[in-house]
């Protein structure tokens, strides 16, 4: 299963990268201003997709397919290796010892 996850991740990452380059080419073909905006302004790519849907839907769909492939590879790999993905941060402060009210009162009553 590890090899399947790695292959899916690699192919998905390549598909995402290729479709991102294709989308950038489409924006520059429309206008240099759109291409530069897509590179440097957040959400300009989304605005381009909404405004020029006919030209931009194919690379966006391909990018979504690649992202799904990466997500499926993570869904396969992460449960198989829980030791690589701890649920708590190693930098988190230690949790205090939590006692119930009865335990607290018994400890206070017995050790005073």
Beta strands, then each sheet from edge to edge (+ up, - down):
end
